[in-house]
Amino acid sequence: MPSVRCSIWELEEGKTITPWPLTQPSHPMFGRELDTLYRSDTDNTESVLEPATSFFCISQLGPLNAPETITFVAKEVQNFAVSVIFNHK
């Protein structure tokens, strides 16, 4: 592998979802699983895509008897390639 793409990510937003689990099929998060990373920069179903620039995850935080359900969205703010050069003698 001649190089690896690296990214710097930043949390863009966090939104509370109530109630959980969602009961409205029209809600964009309906049918999603907790603690699963979802790509949010495309709805393309092709098997080969460009590297992702945005993800979201739905998690629960707080006490076990009353957790808040929050959608976290992270976006790529910078990317760069790292290369290794081997000097064969």
N, C-alpha and C positions, 0 to 999 in steps of 0.2 A: 504494500500500500504506500504510494508515494507521498500522500498528505492526508490529513484529517481536518475536517471542518469543526471548529469550536465556536460556541455561542455564549454570549452573556445575556442572561434573562433577568427580567424585572417583573415583579408583581404589579399588574396594572390595576386590578380592582378585586374586591370581594363583596359579594351580594348575599344577603340572607334570603333563604327560600323557606316559606311557610305555606301550608303545612308540608311535612315530609312523612311518608312518601307522597308525591304529587298525585292528585286525582283528576286533573284536567288534561286530557290528551292534547289540547292545543298549546300547552306550555312548552317552550323550547327544550326544557330539561326533563320532560316527561319520559319515563322509560330508561333513564340513565341510572347507572350503578354508582354507589358511594365509592370513594377512594380509587377511582379509575381515571387514568389520564386520557383525555380526549383531544384530538387535534381539532382546532377551531378556525384555522385559516383557510379551509377548503371543505367542500362537501363532495369532492371528487372521489369516486370509488375505484379509480385505476390503481393497478398494483405498483406502478412506479411513479413517484411524485418527487417534486423538488423538496429539499429539506424544509421542515415545518418552521413557521415563524410565530405561531401562537398555539397555546394549549389551555384547557381548562380542566378543573377537577372539582368534584362535589365532595365535601368532607363535613363531618360533624365535630364540633368543638364544645367544650364545657362539661358540666357534670353529667354523669351517666343517666341520671333520672330526668334531665331536661336539657339535652344538648341543642345547640343551634346548628342548623344546616346551612352551610355557606358554599357558594360557588366562587372559586378562585380562578382568575384569568392571568396568565403570564405571557408576556410578549418578548420576542428577541429584540434586544436593543443594539447589539453589535455582533458581528461574526468575523472570523478570521481563519485562515488555513495555517496549520502547523506541518512543516515538512522535516523529514530526517534525511540527511545526505550521508551515505556511507562511502568512506574512502577506501577502496579496495587496492591493495598493493601487491 
